[in-house]
Amino acid sequence: MEATTQKIELSVTVNGTRYERAIEPRMLLSDFLRHEIELTGTHVGCEHGVCGACSVLMDGEPVRSCLMFAVQTQGHEITTVEGLGAVDALSPVQQAFHEAHGLQCGFCTPGILTTVTAFLETNPNPSEEEVREAISGNLCRCTGYQHIVDAVLLAAKKKQAS
Amino acid sequence: MDKRLIGKRVVRNEDPRLLTGQAQYVDDVNLPNMAHAAMFRSEYAHARIRSIDVSKARAYPGVIAVYTAEDMGADCYPGPPLVSPPPTVKDVIFNSRRQVPLVKDKIRHAGEIIAVVIAETRYIAEDGLDLIEIEYEPLPVVADIEKALEPDSPLVHDDLDSNLAAHLVQKKGDYEAARASADAIIQRRFTIERGTAAAMENRGIVAQWDAKSEALTVWDTTQAPIPIRNGLAARLGLSESKVRVIAPFIGGGFGPKIMMFYSEEMLVPWLAIKLNRPVKWIEDRRENFYATTQERGQVHEVEMAFTRDGKILGIKDDFIHDTGAYDPYGLTTPLNTQSHVMGGYDIPNFTSEFRVAFTNKTIVTPMRGAGRPHGIYVIERMMDIAAKELGIDRVEIRRRNLIKPDAFPYEHGIIDQAFAPLIFDSGNYEAVLNETLKAVGYEKFIKEEQPRYRAEGRRVGIGVLPFIETTGVGPYEGARVTVEASGKIAVATGVGTQGQGHFTSFAQVVAEQLGVDVTDVRITTGDSAHFNWGTGTFASRGAVVAGNAMHAAATMVRKKILKLASKVLNAPEEELELEDGMVRVADIPQSSISLSDLAALANPLRGAVEPGTEPGLEATAYYGPQYGPTAFGVHAMIAEIDAETMMIKILRYVVTEDCGTILNPLILEGQIHGGVALGLGNAYYEKLHFDENAQLLNASFMDYLLVGSTEMPRIEVHHLETRSPLNELGTKGVGEAGAIPVPALFAQTMEDALYDYNLEIRETPLNPNRLFGIARKEKTA
């Protein structure tokens, strides 16, 4: 077996910053984000596209970064959890998760925050059932989802008020 | 102003970092020159290794090294026993067999590590795995826990006469005499199968060796950083002060992250020293299914003796517990089962005998619930069956047997998982039951709503049942509380944290004593450089054991503050108030000093101090209970089932919990919600399917179903507070509570919903297929 050494030039915008790297074509987007450009907020829970922890936004749409190769993002815009807000400037969704205790260990949280941020763009006033459907592709082992659902409903309210 | 912070619904201090991707988990540690390890794991569950050829892997570009057991030489020996067998029980048998870093000759479960590849990247390390060639001699497999103990079974450990890992009998009263005087004897058999904890974060270890200062730093996804540090130091021949173990943010623990030592925990630090390079190993999800410990496999043969009016005279429970290929965690899980098989009932006569079996499966160690759900499943299923056979309402038969409020402390005369006497410290069990019945509207449902549903052809059932949880066991935890020169409070403790909100609930305990904001208390958990005494986060003990150590340390610091402030302000201590980070003389607000200024005065840079003075406003305290407090709760569920598809819809889910003093209701509710979600998984979704070769057939999240947001009902949580008399705060643990009664409750509710099927459920987990199978059989029988 030959080592895969051929590298491809990638240019991608992440959270508004353009990154240019020479990478192996087999490198997963999740590994690129976490280990090449050291945005470790995106978490990897299963590496087979089920748990949703690694969800990021590509041109505003949620994608599973463990199911994509980094080279597929050539020329696209990626948003990770680091791009949603900062410790002293939480986004409305992040703030709502804080107030409603929508996280415990925090590992699945980045994928849920990105998913929910995109969801509320398309459905700013969802019902509880719609919220449950929207996050049904994100697994959480700590919360039983109730406070997450509460947080999403609260975030919708906050966004509408602002 | 209300100065109480304990019991307040405070949002969490740790959230902002977690919400913005700034919190550090083990896999976020990236070090210069770091190498990456990948494990070659056995495909077979039971096999002899004939030969290992790693030459091609070693030659692969980018591979730094490959190690086998032979390469590791004398350093490849088993991990330490985590819990030794109970010394206080007569005639106990315990055969301790522990896992090794790398397997040399015989594989005992699929997923055991045969070789490790270290490479410049994880991708290359995994390429290297494909180049390793192993010749196996497959052996007959021990897959079934009952067959494991038959005389002709193949042996998991060839040096033993059988697969018996342990045998233990505990008794209270005289069951045989009780049986002789009983009006009714009920016998049943129950089977409980395996699941996995499935924390969202897999395990991981990063180890860094500094050869010049002979210091090792390890980042580990462990619930017990201090014991890992001590064990590593002993194993590697280093001073404990030269080994630092950090359990940073951990993405869920639920028990399996306290297995000491995992093979990888012995291996990765050893590699870092050997190679003199930082080494990272991160488990993937498939490895997690094979190599991270699991729980729940037991078979029970139970007999109960009743009077005709439903009073329990005694219980006799014989069970087999599956420990998997090794038993590093001792008897914690089966002892917990034994402690819970009497539930919250007044049972005068009890005999329980368990045998622990080695099998060719992944190691079993405690997982959220830790043997308790098994005990509760058995007793509560038996209570349902007794209610039917004796013609007594299922709530009424429970009410007649619950331990009465004046019976506490209630001594069982057996030992618990910590080898301490099983004593229930306090409680008001019937009040919790009544609260739940009221909240769920039990009477109205039975009398009005259920008949209406049934008339409409809908199968809607209700379930209600109680459970106990022994919590907060020893030996001890500690905490150090310091008023820093900034006036902020620094707190350190040895327990690790995996999402329980320690940075907030512990901060509330300290802030209340010291009159500061909760956000001004900065907690450090799980870093041996900050606090190096402790045992770990397990057994629902954080709020009890570490919480009370915090409280004690904060109380000591408060005394120091008052003593010094009294001198500075020239006022008696009893006239001083601590508020808003200041010490004030009551009624003279202008006479005050800030904690910041006091901290500076307590640590002068020049001048003389009185003899015996300790510098700073700091104290360290420890708390170790003689035995742990026991929490109590009642869950109720109303669910509809479609008998064609056996798909369920949970219409109501009510929890009433009495875990003593509540530190933070927001965090408490979160713990309960999560516990119930795992419990529902254990009841109807999650089962590890092993075939007859002990091969796991559903080792992915596509095939092993975790409960999702659309399956979870909304949970209504009610609280009663019966303070524990065992500790200053009055707390009892709650971390595992949510999960404990759910499989039993689910079974009761399904039997009630499928009322026309004459169904008796005696196994868990179920799933729609399995329930359909049982229901059909029972109906045509």
Boltz contact constraints between the chains, C-beta under 6 A:
constraints:
  - contact:
      token1: [A, 3]
      token2: [B, 61]
      max_distance: 6.0
  - contact:
      token1: [A, 3]
      token2: [B, 62]
      max_distance: 6.0
  - contact:
      token1: [A, 40]
      token2: [B, 28]
      max_distance: 6.0
  - contact:
      token1: [A, 41]
      token2: [B, 21]
      max_distance: 6.0
  - contact:
      token1: [A, 45]
      token2: [B, 200]
      max_distance: 6.0
  - contact:
      token1: [A, 46]
      token2: [B, 285]
      max_distance: 6.0
  - contact:
      token1: [A, 46]
      token2: [B, 701]
      max_distance: 6.0
  - contact:
      token1: [A, 47]
      token2: [B, 284]
      max_distance: 6.0
  - contact:
      token1: [A, 47]
      token2: [B, 285]
      max_distance: 6.0
  - contact:
      token1: [A, 48]
      token2: [B, 700]
      max_distance: 6.0
  - contact:
      token1: [A, 50]
      token2: [B, 701]
      max_distance: 6.0
  - contact:
      token1: [A, 50]
      token2: [B, 702]
      max_distance: 6.0
  - contact:
      token1: [A, 51]
      token2: [B, 701]
      max_distance: 6.0
  - contact:
      token1: [A, 53]
      token2: [B, 200]
      max_distance: 6.0
  - contact:
      token1: [A, 81]
      token2: [B, 21]
      max_distance: 6.0
  - contact:
      token1: [A, 82]
      token2: [B, 21]
      max_distance: 6.0
  - contact:
      token1: [A, 85]
      token2: [B, 20]
      max_distance: 6.0
  - contact:
      token1: [A, 86]
      token2: [B, 20]
      max_distance: 6.0
  - contact:
      token1: [A, 87]
      token2: [B, 16]
      max_distance: 6.0
  - contact:
      token1: [A, 87]
      token2: [B, 20]
      max_distance: 6.0
  - contact:
      token1: [A, 94]
      token2: [B, 19]
      max_distance: 6.0
  - contact:
      token1: [A, 97]
      token2: [B, 19]
      max_distance: 6.0
  - contact:
      token1: [A, 98]
      token2: [B, 11]
      max_distance: 6.0
  - contact:
      token1: [A, 98]
      token2: [B, 15]
      max_distance: 6.0
  - contact:
      token1: [A, 99]
      token2: [B, 11]
      max_distance: 6.0
  - contact:
      token1: [A, 101]
      token2: [B, 666]
      max_distance: 6.0
  - contact:
      token1: [A, 101]
      token2: [B, 670]
      max_distance: 6.0
  - contact:
      token1: [A, 103]
      token2: [B, 18]
      max_distance: 6.0
  - contact:
      token1: [A, 104]
      token2: [B, 499]
      max_distance: 6.0
  - contact:
      token1: [A, 104]
      token2: [B, 670]
      max_distance: 6.0
  - contact:
      token1: [A, 105]
      token2: [B, 251]
      max_distance: 6.0
  - contact:
      token1: [A, 105]
      token2: [B, 252]
      max_distance: 6.0
  - contact:
      token1: [A, 105]
      token2: [B, 498]
      max_distance: 6.0
  - contact:
      token1: [A, 105]
      token2: [B, 499]
      max_distance: 6.0
  - contact:
      token1: [A, 106]
      token2: [B, 18]
      max_distance: 6.0
  - contact:
      token1: [A, 106]
      token2: [B, 23]
      max_distance: 6.0
  - contact:
      token1: [A, 107]
      token2: [B, 200]
      max_distance: 6.0
  - contact:
      token1: [A, 107]
      token2: [B, 201]
      max_distance: 6.0
  - contact:
      token1: [A, 107]
      token2: [B, 251]
      max_distance: 6.0
  - contact:
      token1: [A, 108]
      token2: [B, 200]
      max_distance: 6.0
  - contact:
      token1: [A, 110]
      token2: [B, 21]
      max_distance: 6.0
  - contact:
      token1: [A, 132]
      token2: [B, 709]
      max_distance: 6.0
  - contact:
      token1: [A, 132]
      token2: [B, 710]
      max_distance: 6.0
  - contact:
      token1: [A, 135]
      token2: [B, 709]
      max_distance: 6.0
  - contact:
      token1: [A, 136]
      token2: [B, 708]
      max_distance: 6.0
  - contact:
      token1: [A, 136]
      token2: [B, 709]
      max_distance: 6.0
  - contact:
      token1: [A, 136]
      token2: [B, 710]
      max_distance: 6.0
  - contact:
      token1: [A, 139]
      token2: [B, 706]
      max_distance: 6.0
  - contact:
      token1: [A, 141]
      token2: [B, 198]
      max_distance: 6.0
  - contact:
      token1: [A, 141]
      token2: [B, 199]
      max_distance: 6.0
  - contact:
      token1: [A, 141]
      token2: [B, 200]
      max_distance: 6.0
  - contact:
      token1: [A, 141]
      token2: [B, 252]
      max_distance: 6.0
  - contact:
      token1: [A, 142]
      token2: [B, 252]
      max_distance: 6.0
  - contact:
      token1: [A, 142]
      token2: [B, 499]
      max_distance: 6.0
  - contact:
      token1: [A, 142]
      token2: [B, 674]
      max_distance: 6.0
  - contact:
      token1: [A, 143]
      token2: [B, 670]
      max_distance: 6.0
  - contact:
      token1: [A, 143]
      token2: [B, 673]
      max_distance: 6.0
  - contact:
      token1: [A, 143]
      token2: [B, 674]
      max_distance: 6.0
  - contact:
      token1: [A, 144]
      token2: [B, 673]
      max_distance: 6.0
  - contact:
      token1: [A, 144]
      token2: [B, 674]
      max_distance: 6.0
  - contact:
      token1: [A, 144]
      token2: [B, 676]
      max_distance: 6.0
  - contact:
      token1: [A, 144]
      token2: [B, 677]
      max_distance: 6.0
  - contact:
      token1: [A, 144]
      token2: [B, 712]
      max_distance: 6.0
  - contact:
      token1: [A, 145]
      token2: [B, 709]
      max_distance: 6.0
  - contact:
      token1: [A, 145]
      token2: [B, 712]
      max_distance: 6.0
  - contact:
      token1: [A, 146]
      token2: [B, 673]
      max_distance: 6.0
  - contact:
      token1: [A, 146]
      token2: [B, 715]
      max_distance: 6.0
  - contact:
      token1: [A, 147]
      token2: [B, 670]
      max_distance: 6.0
